[in-house]
Amino acid sequence: MNEKSAAIDRAITGPFDISEVSAVQPFIDLGALKVTPRTGLQLRLDIEESSKRLVAATFEIDDSTLQVQVFAAPRSEGLWNEIRGQVAEQVIRQGGSADHVVGPFGPELRSLVPTADGSQRPVRFVGVDGPKWFLRGVISGPAASSDARAGIVEDVFRSIVVNRGTEPLPPRELLTLRVPPQPGTLA
């Protein structure tokens, strides 16, 4: 059995389950994901070409990016410990490096990922097992290698609210994202 991986105080510090937040709080509503708007935050939705389905949301702030995806997960087991190992293997197979460290959200990967020009760029892979969901974040840019620059990106990840819904889904099934009702209304 895979144990859940999340900060002990996740329900207080985030990322949150929809049942843990006030309905009056302002959010950018992306369906299964909601995020608190903030000055300087830009949103890009990532679409899978073959299915035309929204598969991820990428937030840009302070010259860094945070790409997030949310998946269905078992009620009693976590996915991050297993997925983190698979991501590390993939990065190493591609010629990069992956260090397992403990960060503000629990275990994470600090990686150097090969680029097209032959260099390597720092990338952080973070994950949180919530109640019946798993949230994965990929941090790149200055926030991936500088603790001083990481705070604002970590705050965006922390502010995410997951709306898992009630539909039965198999573990690792991507939860449905949608275009916000009023595109471009970021604060």
C-alpha positions as CSV (number, residue, x, y, z in Angstrom):
1,M,0.0,0.0,0.0
2,N,1.3,3.4,-0.9
3,E,1.1,6.0,1.9
4,K,-0.2,9.4,1.1
5,S,2.4,12.1,0.7
6,A,1.6,15.7,1.8
7,A,2.6,18.2,4.4
8,I,1.1,17.3,7.8
9,D,-0.8,20.7,7.8
10,R,-2.0,20.5,4.2
11,A,-5.7,21.0,5.1
12,I,-4.6,24.3,6.7
13,T,-1.8,25.6,4.4
14,G,-2.9,24.1,1.1
15,P,-3.3,22.9,-1.5
16,F,-6.9,22.5,-0.5
17,D,-9.9,20.3,-1.1
18,I,-13.0,22.1,-2.1
19,S,-14.6,21.0,1.2
20,E,-11.9,23.0,3.1
21,V,-12.5,26.5,1.7
22,S,-15.1,29.2,1.9
23,A,-17.5,29.5,-1.0
24,V,-17.2,33.3,-1.0
25,Q,-13.4,33.4,-1.6
26,P,-12.6,34.6,-5.2
27,F,-11.2,32.0,-7.5
28,I,-10.2,31.5,-11.1
29,D,-12.4,28.5,-11.9
30,L,-10.9,25.9,-14.1
31,G,-13.3,23.1,-13.2
32,A,-11.3,20.5,-11.2
33,L,-8.9,23.3,-10.2
34,K,-9.5,26.7,-8.7
35,V,-6.8,29.2,-7.9
36,T,-6.7,32.4,-6.1
37,P,-6.1,35.4,-8.4
38,R,-3.1,37.6,-7.8
39,T,-1.3,40.5,-9.4
40,G,1.1,39.4,-12.0
41,L,-0.3,35.9,-12.4
42,Q,-0.8,34.8,-16.0
43,L,-2.6,31.6,-17.0
44,R,-2.1,29.3,-20.0
45,L,-4.2,26.2,-20.6
46,D,-2.4,23.2,-22.1
47,I,-4.4,21.3,-24.7
48,E,-3.7,17.7,-25.8
49,E,-3.6,17.9,-29.6
50,S,-5.1,14.5,-30.4
51,S,-8.1,14.8,-28.1
52,K,-8.4,18.6,-27.9
53,R,-8.8,18.1,-24.1
54,L,-7.4,20.5,-21.5
55,V,-4.7,18.5,-19.7
56,A,-2.9,21.1,-17.6
57,A,-2.8,24.7,-16.4
58,T,0.4,26.6,-16.5
59,F,0.8,29.7,-14.3
60,E,3.5,32.2,-15.0
61,I,4.6,34.6,-12.3
62,D,7.9,36.4,-11.4
63,D,9.7,34.8,-14.5
64,S,8.9,31.3,-13.4
65,T,6.3,28.8,-14.4
66,L,4.2,26.3,-12.5
67,Q,2.4,23.6,-14.5
68,V,-0.3,21.7,-12.6
69,Q,-2.3,18.6,-13.3
70,V,-4.8,16.9,-11.0
71,F,-5.7,13.2,-11.0
72,A,-8.3,11.0,-9.4
73,A,-6.7,8.9,-6.5
74,P,-7.8,6.2,-4.1
75,R,-9.3,7.3,-0.8
76,S,-6.8,5.5,1.3
77,E,-3.7,5.4,-0.8
78,G,-1.4,7.9,-2.3
79,L,0.1,8.2,-5.8
80,W,3.0,10.6,-5.3
81,N,5.6,8.2,-3.9
82,E,5.2,5.9,-6.9
83,I,4.9,8.6,-9.5
84,R,7.9,10.5,-8.1
85,G,10.0,7.4,-8.6
86,Q,8.8,7.0,-12.2
87,V,9.5,10.7,-13.0
88,A,13.0,10.4,-11.5
89,E,13.7,7.3,-13.7
90,Q,12.4,9.1,-16.8
91,V,14.6,12.2,-16.1
92,I,17.7,10.0,-15.6
93,R,17.0,8.0,-18.8
94,Q,16.9,11.3,-20.7
95,G,20.4,12.2,-19.4
96,G,19.3,14.4,-16.5
97,S,19.6,14.1,-12.8
98,A,17.0,13.8,-10.1
99,D,17.5,14.3,-6.3
100,H,14.9,13.3,-3.8
101,V,14.5,16.0,-1.2
102,V,11.9,17.2,1.3
103,G,10.4,20.5,0.4
104,P,7.5,22.6,1.7
105,F,4.9,20.1,0.4
106,G,6.7,17.0,1.5
107,P,8.9,14.8,-0.8
108,E,9.8,16.3,-4.1
109,L,12.3,16.0,-7.0
110,R,14.9,18.6,-7.7
111,S,16.1,17.8,-11.2
112,L,18.3,18.9,-14.0
113,V,16.5,18.2,-17.3
114,P,18.3,18.1,-20.7
115,T,17.3,20.8,-23.2
116,A,17.4,20.8,-27.0
117,D,20.6,22.9,-27.0
118,G,22.5,20.3,-24.9
119,S,22.4,22.3,-21.7
120,Q,20.4,21.4,-18.6
121,R,17.7,23.4,-16.8
122,P,16.6,23.0,-13.2
123,V,13.1,21.7,-12.7
124,R,11.2,20.9,-9.5
125,F,8.5,18.2,-9.4
126,V,6.2,18.6,-6.4
127,G,3.1,16.5,-5.5
128,V,0.4,16.3,-2.9
129,D,-1.9,13.5,-2.2
130,G,-5.3,14.9,-1.1
131,P,-8.6,13.2,-0.3
132,K,-9.4,11.2,-3.4
133,W,-7.1,13.4,-5.6
134,F,-3.4,13.9,-6.5
135,L,-2.0,17.3,-7.5
136,R,1.3,17.4,-9.4
137,G,3.3,20.6,-10.0
138,V,6.3,21.2,-12.3
139,I,8.2,24.3,-11.4
140,S,10.7,25.8,-13.8
141,G,12.5,29.1,-14.1
142,P,14.3,30.9,-11.3
143,A,11.9,29.3,-8.7
144,A,13.3,25.9,-9.5
145,S,16.8,26.7,-8.3
146,S,16.5,29.6,-6.0
147,D,14.8,29.3,-2.6
148,A,14.6,33.1,-2.5
149,R,12.6,33.1,-5.8
150,A,10.5,30.0,-5.0
151,G,8.1,31.5,-2.4
152,I,5.7,33.2,-4.8
153,V,5.4,30.1,-7.0
154,E,4.9,27.9,-3.9
155,D,2.2,30.3,-2.7
156,V,0.3,29.8,-6.0
157,F,0.6,26.0,-5.7
158,R,-0.5,26.3,-2.0
159,S,-3.6,28.4,-3.1
160,I,-4.9,25.8,-5.4
161,V,-8.3,24.2,-4.6
162,V,-9.2,20.8,-6.0
163,N,-12.8,20.1,-6.8
164,R,-12.7,16.3,-7.3
165,G,-16.4,15.9,-7.9
166,T,-18.4,12.8,-7.1
167,E,-18.0,10.8,-10.3
168,P,-16.3,7.5,-9.8
169,L,-13.0,7.5,-11.7
170,P,-10.0,5.1,-11.8
171,P,-6.8,6.2,-10.0
172,R,-4.6,8.3,-12.2
173,E,-7.5,9.5,-14.4
174,L,-7.0,13.2,-15.3
175,L,-9.7,15.3,-13.7
176,T,-11.6,17.6,-16.1
177,L,-10.3,21.1,-16.6
178,R,-12.2,23.8,-18.4
179,V,-11.7,27.3,-19.7
180,P,-12.7,29.8,-17.0
181,P,-16.1,31.4,-17.4
182,Q,-14.5,34.9,-17.9
183,P,-11.1,34.4,-19.6
184,G,-8.6,37.1,-18.8
185,T,-10.1,38.2,-15.6
186,L,-6.9,37.7,-13.5
187,A,-6.4,40.2,-10.8
